[in-house]
């Protein structure tokens, strides 16, 4: 799926997850592991197209958080092994 994204979107995601991966690599100091980062950023990345009830929004946020956590933890494989070299 990543390869099907427009180049600008791919570059943006690569840099975003590069930053998140870098933060996660220092979780021993900053307490921000992939799970914590995902909980913070997931609600701002994807959301339901129409208003729903609180239960559906909570389920949706949890699913997005799992996806974001996966992307952070596997960013090197997904976006290229040299993701750390962006910085």
C-alpha positions in Angstrom: 0.0 0.0 0.0 2.8 2.4 0.8 4.1 2.1 -2.7 0.7 3.2 -4.1 0.8 6.5 -2.2 1.5 9.7 -4.1 5.2 10.7 -3.6 4.4 13.7 -1.4 2.3 11.6 1.0 5.0 9.0 1.2 7.6 11.5 2.0 5.4 13.1 4.7 4.7 9.7 6.3 8.3 8.7 6.1 9.4 11.8 7.9 6.6 11.6 10.5 7.3 8.0 11.3 11.0 8.7 11.3 10.5 11.2 14.1 8.2 8.9 16.0 10.6 6.0 15.6 13.4 8.2 16.8 11.4 9.2 19.9 10.5 5.6 20.5 14.2 4.6 20.3 14.8 6.9 23.4 11.8 5.5 25.4 14.1 4.6 28.2 14.6 8.3 28.9 11.4 9.8 27.7 8.9 7.0 28.6 7.3 7.3 25.1 7.3 3.8 23.7 5.4 3.0 20.5 2.2 2.3 22.4 2.2 5.6 24.2 3.1 7.5 21.0 0.3 5.8 19.2 -2.2 6.7 21.8 -1.2 10.4 21.6 -1.1 10.7 17.8 -3.7 8.3 16.5 -6.7 10.5 17.1 -5.1 13.2 15.0 -4.2 10.9 12.1 -7.4 9.1 11.1 -11.0 9.5 12.2 -14.5 8.4 11.2 -16.0 10.4 8.4 -19.3 11.2 10.2 -20.1 11.7 13.9 -20.8 8.6 15.8 -21.4 7.6 19.4 -18.7 7.5 22.0 -18.4 3.7 21.9 -17.8 3.6 18.2 -15.3 6.5 18.3 -13.4 4.7 21.1 -13.3 1.4 19.1 -12.1 3.3 16.1 -9.4 5.2 18.0 -8.1 1.9 19.4 -7.9 0.4 15.9 -6.0 3.4 14.6 -3.7 3.4 17.6 -2.8 -0.2 16.9 -2.1 0.7 13.3 0.1 3.6 14.3 1.9 1.5 16.9 2.6 -1.1 14.2 3.9 1.6 11.8 6.2 3.0 14.4 7.6 -0.3 15.4 8.1 -1.4 11.8 8.9 1.9 10.2 12.4 0.7 9.0 10.9 -2.2 7.1 7.9 -0.2 5.8 9.5 3.1 4.9 13.0 1.9 4.2 15.8 0.8 6.5 17.6 4.2 6.4 14.7 6.0 8.1 17.0 7.0 11.0 19.3 8.7 8.5 16.6 11.3 7.8 17.9 13.2 10.9 
